[in-house]
């Protein structure tokens, strides 16, 4: 038996690998705190759980249309109207098995063998692998912490070639938590359109933006130029539904049809009961999101103040999501020469799981998630600080 070359080139998810290592140490009886996995620590809202239970009781357990039940697709379109004033219909929407599946379908629909995809770094861990599985070429575009790790038009221009077909943007960002202002998003979008480059805008964290920063989205650009951009969303972060696997795409009807074809030959529809739960989430109320934002902003400030107190550390202050991505290479040495070995050292000595920056395309950094209790967060960061300060 021979495994395909394209799969052999793909790397496993680093975040899941770190979580597995932490679970292994826990099984050995060690106390481990995880600042690794990007998952809110709040419970899924009761009205969403109730909608799932009702779907089961009502016998809503059969196949549904591949792109999602019509009322859910309409609710997704209504979401963009409610929050951004964007008019869309159900024909502009497909519901997939999580935001990751939405992205995978898009890459498969848009990329031909050899096509280049601009991927600003730091990037979410799966972008390059997804491009490679679609037989495209990820072109990594470095960004600077001094610019909040946000890509500039000049950065993208420097890596653009006649083979460039797609640009992937993520705001707020996983792993940095940094957030593109609307004007900068539109500047990039106009540049990409002038070059004939399609944009995939990953906006999974779009409701987790903290004042004084303002929400931003390319859905407004999509409304004007629907053939030039697709918007990916999900309920996993905003409604604490990571395990429910509901992702969405807003796009031109022709692209939606292409994604339906892919999904129809791979997974078919999303879990029918989860679709009813997702419908309840989109219909509201949205109180939980506001509650989480208050908690996450407070935790961000706790974590940011501790991390930036470490000597020489550079760390942009994020406006969204629930991550910090400090530059920590000043603590590397012969025994811990990179982010992966540093994460291993911290896991073993402090009992705290983190994700190495190498997984996100910047080996100088380490990703910290602050989606956990305030006191646990503070204590964990203090333990990490002691490990880093050892001579």
Backbone torsions as a table, in degrees:
resi	resn	phi	psi	omega
1	UNK	NA	136.0	179.6
2	UNK	-126.1	123.4	177.7
3	UNK	-77.7	144.2	-176.1
4	UNK	-60.5	147.3	-179.4
5	UNK	-61.4	-40.6	-177.1
6	UNK	-63.5	-33.7	178.7
7	UNK	-75.7	-35.4	178.1
8	UNK	-63.4	-29.6	179.4
9	UNK	-76.5	-22.7	-176.6
10	UNK	-75.1	142.2	179.5
11	UNK	-100.8	145.8	176.4
12	UNK	-67.8	157.1	179.9
13	UNK	-62.2	124.0	-178.7
14	UNK	-70.1	-35.5	-180.0
15	UNK	-63.9	-41.9	178.3
16	UNK	-68.8	-33.8	178.8
17	UNK	-66.1	-41.5	178.6
18	UNK	-64.6	-42.4	179.8
19	UNK	-62.3	-39.1	178.8
20	UNK	-63.3	-41.0	178.6
21	UNK	-63.6	-41.4	178.7
22	UNK	-63.5	-41.1	178.5
23	UNK	-63.8	-36.9	178.6
24	UNK	-62.5	-43.9	179.4
25	UNK	-67.5	-36.7	176.6
26	UNK	-61.7	-40.9	-179.6
27	UNK	-63.1	-23.8	178.0
28	UNK	-85.5	2.0	177.9
29	UNK	94.0	6.2	-179.5
30	UNK	-87.2	143.3	178.7
31	UNK	-83.8	115.7	-176.2
32	UNK	-124.0	131.6	172.4
33	UNK	-106.9	133.6	-179.2
34	UNK	-103.9	118.9	167.6
35	UNK	-108.5	30.5	-170.9
36	UNK	-104.9	-46.9	-171.1
37	UNK	-85.9	135.3	-179.2
38	UNK	-82.5	81.2	-174.9
39	UNK	-144.7	122.7	178.3
40	UNK	-59.1	147.4	-179.2
41	UNK	-94.7	8.7	176.4
42	UNK	-86.6	159.3	178.5
43	UNK	-83.5	149.2	172.7
44	UNK	-58.6	135.0	-177.8
45	UNK	-55.4	146.0	-175.5
46	UNK	-61.5	-38.9	-177.3
47	UNK	-66.4	-26.7	176.1
48	UNK	-72.8	-43.9	177.7
49	UNK	-62.8	-39.4	-179.7
50	UNK	-63.9	-37.4	179.1
51	UNK	-65.2	-37.5	175.7
52	UNK	-63.0	-47.4	-179.5
53	UNK	-61.1	-41.3	180.0
54	UNK	-63.7	-38.5	179.2
55	UNK	-61.5	-40.5	177.7
56	UNK	-65.0	-47.5	-178.8
57	UNK	-63.1	-31.8	179.9
58	UNK	-82.6	-1.7	-179.3
59	UNK	74.2	26.2	179.4
60	UNK	-83.6	70.6	-170.1
61	UNK	-127.6	18.1	-177.0
62	UNK	-102.3	176.4	173.0
63	UNK	-58.3	148.9	171.7
64	UNK	-121.8	173.7	172.9
65	UNK	-54.8	143.6	-176.4
66	UNK	-52.0	-46.2	-176.1
67	UNK	-80.5	0.6	-179.4
68	UNK	116.8	158.2	178.4
69	UNK	-66.2	143.9	-173.9
70	UNK	-54.9	-40.8	-177.2
71	UNK	-66.1	-31.5	177.3
72	UNK	-72.8	-42.3	177.8
73	UNK	-61.1	-39.2	176.7
74	UNK	-65.5	-38.7	179.7
75	UNK	-65.6	-37.4	176.5
76	UNK	-63.8	-45.7	176.4
77	UNK	-58.9	-41.5	178.9
78	UNK	-64.6	-28.7	176.8
79	UNK	-58.7	-46.0	-178.3
80	UNK	-68.9	-29.0	174.8
81	UNK	-71.3	-45.6	-176.7
82	UNK	-61.4	-45.3	-173.4
83	UNK	-96.4	-25.6	-174.1
84	UNK	-128.3	-0.3	178.9
85	UNK	69.3	23.9	-177.3
86	UNK	-96.7	129.6	-179.3
87	UNK	-92.9	124.0	178.2
88	UNK	-144.8	167.2	177.2
89	UNK	-123.8	175.0	179.4
90	UNK	-63.6	-23.4	178.1
91	UNK	-69.0	-13.4	177.8
92	UNK	-94.5	6.1	-170.4
93	UNK	-129.9	138.1	166.5
94	UNK	-129.9	140.5	176.9
95	UNK	-103.3	128.0	-176.1
96	UNK	-125.4	178.3	-175.7
97	UNK	-83.0	68.5	-178.2
98	UNK	93.3	160.6	178.3
99	UNK	-60.1	-31.9	178.6
100	UNK	-61.7	-43.1	178.7
101	UNK	-66.4	-38.3	176.8
102	UNK	-58.2	-45.9	179.8
103	UNK	-64.6	-44.2	-179.8
104	UNK	-59.4	-45.6	178.8
105	UNK	-60.1	-40.1	-179.8
106	UNK	-64.1	-47.1	179.2
107	UNK	-60.8	-40.6	179.4
108	UNK	-65.4	-34.2	-177.5
109	UNK	-78.6	-27.0	-170.1
110	UNK	-103.7	-22.6	-169.4
111	UNK	-105.1	131.8	169.1
112	UNK	-101.1	159.6	179.3
113	UNK	-52.4	128.8	178.5
114	UNK	90.8	-11.2	177.1
115	UNK	-64.2	143.1	179.7
116	UNK	-99.2	142.2	179.5
117	UNK	-124.5	122.8	177.6
118	UNK	-76.2	125.7	-178.1
119	UNK	-126.7	96.5	177.5
120	UNK	-61.0	136.8	177.8
121	UNK	-110.1	140.9	4.7
122	UNK	-66.2	144.7	-177.5
123	UNK	-127.9	160.6	172.3
124	UNK	-65.5	141.3	-166.0
125	UNK	-55.5	-31.1	-171.2
126	UNK	-88.6	-10.9	-176.2
127	UNK	-56.4	-55.2	-177.2
128	UNK	-60.5	-41.4	-179.1
129	UNK	-64.1	-39.9	178.8
130	UNK	-62.9	-42.0	178.3
131	UNK	-61.6	-44.3	-179.1
132	UNK	-66.1	-38.4	177.4
133	UNK	-64.4	-27.1	175.3
134	UNK	-86.2	6.6	178.8
135	UNK	67.1	26.2	171.7
136	UNK	-97.9	-178.1	-179.6
137	UNK	-120.2	113.4	175.1
138	UNK	-73.3	128.5	177.8
139	UNK	-110.2	109.6	-174.0
140	UNK	-80.9	127.9	-179.2
141	UNK	-110.6	106.1	-178.6
142	UNK	-66.0	146.2	173.2
143	UNK	-127.8	170.4	-172.4
144	UNK	-115.2	143.1	176.2
145	UNK	-61.5	-28.3	178.4
146	UNK	-64.3	-23.1	176.1
147	UNK	-104.5	25.0	-178.2
148	UNK	58.7	28.3	-179.3
149	UNK	57.5	28.2	178.9
150	UNK	-101.0	134.6	-178.7
151	UNK	-70.0	140.8	173.5
152	UNK	-103.7	157.2	178.8
153	UNK	-56.7	-40.9	-178.4
154	UNK	-64.0	-33.2	176.5
155	UNK	-64.0	-46.7	-178.2
156	UNK	-67.0	-40.4	-179.4
157	UNK	-59.3	-38.4	-176.5
158	UNK	-65.5	-22.4	-177.1
159	UNK	-110.5	7.8	-178.6
160	UNK	-86.6	136.7	177.0
161	UNK	-132.3	174.2	175.9
162	UNK	-60.2	-16.7	179.7
163	UNK	-89.4	-5.7	-177.9
164	UNK	-68.9	124.0	-177.3
165	UNK	-118.3	-33.6	-173.3
166	UNK	-136.0	147.2	171.0
167	UNK	-122.9	131.6	176.1
168	UNK	-105.8	124.8	176.1
169	UNK	-117.6	151.5	-178.8
170	UNK	-139.7	116.4	-180.0
171	UNK	-147.4	131.2	-16.8
172	UNK	-56.5	155.7	-168.6
173	UNK	-89.1	139.5	160.3
174	UNK	-108.3	107.0	36.6
175	UNK	-110.8	-3.1	-166.7
176	UNK	-90.8	-23.5	-173.1
177	UNK	77.2	-4.0	-179.0
178	UNK	-75.7	160.8	-162.5
179	UNK	-140.7	126.8	178.3
180	UNK	-75.1	125.7	170.1
181	UNK	-63.1	156.0	-176.2
182	UNK	-57.6	-41.6	-177.4
183	UNK	-63.3	-40.0	179.7
184	UNK	-70.0	-38.7	175.8
185	UNK	-58.5	-47.1	-176.8
186	UNK	-69.6	-32.8	175.3
187	UNK	-61.3	-45.5	178.6
188	UNK	-65.3	-41.8	-178.4
189	UNK	-63.6	-41.6	178.8
190	UNK	-66.4	-38.9	176.6
191	UNK	-62.8	-47.5	-178.7
192	UNK	-60.7	-42.1	-179.9
193	UNK	-62.7	-38.5	179.9
194	UNK	-66.1	-22.5	-179.7
195	UNK	-98.0	-2.3	-176.7
196	UNK	72.8	28.1	-179.2
197	UNK	-101.7	124.6	179.1
198	UNK	-78.1	141.2	179.2
199	UNK	-109.2	129.8	165.6
200	UNK	-101.7	117.0	-178.8
201	UNK	-104.4	108.8	-179.4
202	UNK	-86.9	105.0	-175.6
203	UNK	-118.2	38.2	-177.5
204	UNK	-60.6	-30.3	-179.0
205	UNK	-100.4	21.4	-167.7
206	UNK	-62.0	-28.4	179.8
207	UNK	-86.1	-9.5	-179.8
208	UNK	-98.8	69.0	177.1
209	UNK	-122.4	135.4	-170.2
210	UNK	-108.6	132.5	177.8
211	UNK	-57.8	145.6	10.3
212	UNK	-84.7	3.1	177.5
213	UNK	-65.5	150.7	179.6
214	UNK	-107.0	153.4	176.0
215	UNK	-60.6	148.9	173.6
216	UNK	-141.2	156.3	-176.5
217	UNK	-163.1	151.4	171.1
218	UNK	-96.7	7.9	176.1
219	UNK	-64.9	-31.4	177.2
220	UNK	-68.1	-36.3	175.5
221	UNK	-68.8	-40.1	177.9
222	UNK	-58.1	-39.7	-178.3
223	UNK	-59.9	-33.4	179.0
224	UNK	-84.7	-35.5	-174.9
225	UNK	-132.0	70.0	-172.8
226	UNK	-65.2	-16.6	179.2
227	UNK	-88.5	1.0	-173.2
228	UNK	-114.9	-4.1	-175.9
229	UNK	-155.3	151.1	171.4
230	UNK	-131.4	143.2	-177.6
231	UNK	-113.0	127.2	177.9
232	UNK	-105.2	132.9	176.7
233	UNK	-134.1	175.0	178.3
234	UNK	-164.1	162.9	176.4
235	UNK	-99.4	-4.1	-172.6
236	UNK	-59.4	-42.0	-175.5
237	UNK	-89.9	-48.6	-174.6
238	UNK	-70.3	-30.2	-179.4
239	UNK	-117.4	17.2	176.3
240	UNK	53.2	49.0	-176.8
241	UNK	-121.3	43.7	-175.4
242	UNK	-60.8	-38.0	-177.6
243	UNK	-84.3	-6.5	-176.8
244	UNK	-83.1	-22.8	174.4
245	UNK	59.9	69.5	175.4
246	UNK	-130.1	111.5	176.3
247	UNK	-120.8	160.1	-177.3
248	UNK	-135.5	153.9	172.6
249	UNK	-132.4	132.8	172.2
250	UNK	-106.9	120.4	-174.6
251	UNK	-159.4	175.8	175.6
252	UNK	-61.4	143.5	-179.1
253	UNK	-53.8	-34.6	179.8
254	UNK	-66.7	-37.6	177.6
255	UNK	-71.3	-37.8	175.8
256	UNK	-59.9	-42.6	178.4
257	UNK	-61.6	-39.5	178.1
258	UNK	-64.4	-41.0	179.3
259	UNK	-68.4	-35.3	175.8
260	UNK	-61.7	-40.2	178.7
261	UNK	-61.7	-44.1	179.2
262	UNK	-64.9	-49.2	-177.0
263	UNK	-65.3	-35.4	179.4
264	UNK	-64.7	-25.8	-180.0
265	UNK	-100.2	2.3	-179.6
266	UNK	-120.8	-73.8	-175.7
267	UNK	-105.7	-18.7	-169.4
268	UNK	63.8	-144.5	-172.4
269	UNK	-75.9	160.2	170.6
270	UNK	-69.1	152.1	175.3
271	UNK	-39.5	125.4	-172.5
272	UNK	-62.4	-41.9	-179.0
273	UNK	-68.8	-36.3	177.5
274	UNK	-64.1	-31.1	177.0
275	UNK	-64.7	-39.3	176.6
276	UNK	-65.7	-37.7	176.4
277	UNK	-65.2	-42.1	178.6
278	UNK	-62.5	-38.6	177.7
279	UNK	-60.1	-44.2	177.8
280	UNK	-61.6	-38.7	178.6
281	UNK	-63.4	-48.4	-178.2
282	UNK	-64.8	-32.0	-179.5
283	UNK	-75.9	-15.3	175.9
284	UNK	91.0	177.4	8.8
285	UNK	-76.9	165.4	-177.6
286	UNK	-109.7	22.4	-176.6
287	UNK	-56.9	-37.9	-176.3
288	UNK	-58.1	-37.4	-178.4
289	UNK	-62.0	-43.1	179.3
290	UNK	-65.1	-38.5	178.2
291	UNK	-64.6	-43.5	179.7
292	UNK	-63.9	-39.6	-178.3
293	UNK	-61.7	-40.2	177.7
294	UNK	-61.9	-46.7	-178.6
295	UNK	-67.0	-44.8	-177.5
296	UNK	-66.0	-38.3	178.6
297	UNK	-64.1	-41.2	177.7
298	UNK	-63.4	-44.7	179.8
299	UNK	-66.2	-38.3	176.4
300	UNK	-56.4	-45.4	-177.1
301	UNK	-66.5	-38.3	176.8
302	UNK	-60.7	-50.8	-176.6
303	UNK	-66.4	-42.6	-177.8
304	UNK	-62.3	-43.0	-178.3
305	UNK	-64.0	-39.7	179.7
306	UNK	-70.0	-47.9	-175.9
307	UNK	-63.9	-41.9	-178.8
308	UNK	-76.7	-5.4	174.0
309	UNK	-82.4	-14.4	177.6
310	UNK	-72.0	135.0	-172.9
311	UNK	-57.3	127.4	173.1
312	UNK	80.2	-1.5	-175.5
313	UNK	-72.9	134.3	172.6
314	UNK	-108.2	127.4	-179.3
315	UNK	-152.2	110.6	174.8
316	UNK	-59.7	143.7	177.6
317	UNK	-86.0	113.1	-172.5
318	UNK	-74.8	152.0	178.6
319	UNK	-101.6	-1.8	-176.0
320	UNK	-161.6	-174.7	-176.7
321	UNK	55.0	-149.7	178.2
322	UNK	-146.2	48.8	-179.4
323	UNK	-131.5	152.7	165.5
324	UNK	-125.0	148.1	-174.7
325	UNK	-136.3	70.8	-177.2
326	UNK	-74.5	150.2	170.8
327	UNK	-81.0	118.5	-175.5
328	UNK	-124.0	15.1	-175.7
329	UNK	-68.5	-11.7	175.4
330	UNK	-67.5	-13.3	178.5
331	UNK	-99.8	-0.9	178.2
332	UNK	-71.7	150.9	176.6
333	UNK	-150.0	-167.3	-177.3
334	UNK	-62.8	-36.6	-179.5
335	UNK	-78.8	-30.7	179.2
336	UNK	-128.9	79.0	-171.7
337	UNK	-84.5	-3.3	-175.8
338	UNK	-152.6	177.3	-174.4
339	UNK	-67.6	-34.9	-179.0
340	UNK	-65.4	-46.5	179.8
341	UNK	-67.5	-33.0	177.0
342	UNK	-66.9	-40.2	177.4
343	UNK	-63.8	-38.6	177.3
344	UNK	-63.6	-43.3	179.0
345	UNK	-61.6	-45.3	-179.6
346	UNK	-65.2	-39.5	179.1
347	UNK	-62.9	-43.9	-176.1
348	UNK	-75.8	-36.8	-174.2
349	UNK	-95.2	-32.2	-178.7
350	UNK	-105.4	-14.4	-177.9
351	UNK	70.5	31.0	-179.1
352	UNK	-125.5	126.8	179.5
353	UNK	-91.0	131.7	177.2
354	UNK	-133.1	171.0	178.3
355	UNK	-113.1	127.9	-179.3
356	UNK	-65.4	144.6	179.0
357	UNK	-63.6	-23.6	178.7
358	UNK	-58.7	-30.0	178.7
359	UNK	-66.6	-22.3	-177.5
360	UNK	-107.6	7.8	176.5
361	UNK	90.3	11.5	176.6
362	UNK	-143.5	98.6	-172.8
363	UNK	-72.9	-7.9	177.9
364	UNK	-74.6	-19.7	-165.6
365	UNK	-114.1	169.0	172.3
366	UNK	-136.7	140.2	179.8
367	UNK	-92.4	131.2	175.5
368	UNK	-113.7	126.6	171.3
369	UNK	-97.9	133.6	177.8
370	UNK	-109.6	31.9	178.8
371	UNK	-89.5	61.5	177.5
372	UNK	-159.6	171.8	-174.7
373	UNK	-50.9	141.9	-175.8
374	UNK	-55.2	-50.3	-175.2
375	UNK	-69.1	-38.4	176.6
376	UNK	-63.5	-41.5	178.3
377	UNK	-60.6	-49.8	-177.9
378	UNK	-61.3	-47.3	-180.0
379	UNK	-62.1	-40.7	-179.4
380	UNK	-64.1	-43.5	-179.8
381	UNK	-66.9	-35.2	176.8
382	UNK	-65.4	-38.3	176.7
383	UNK	-63.9	-42.0	179.0
384	UNK	-63.0	-42.6	179.0
385	UNK	-57.7	-39.9	179.3
386	UNK	-65.4	-38.4	177.8
387	UNK	-64.8	-44.0	-177.8
388	UNK	-65.5	-33.6	-174.9
389	UNK	-82.9	-5.6	178.9
390	UNK	-65.1	138.3	179.1
391	UNK	-94.8	NA	NA
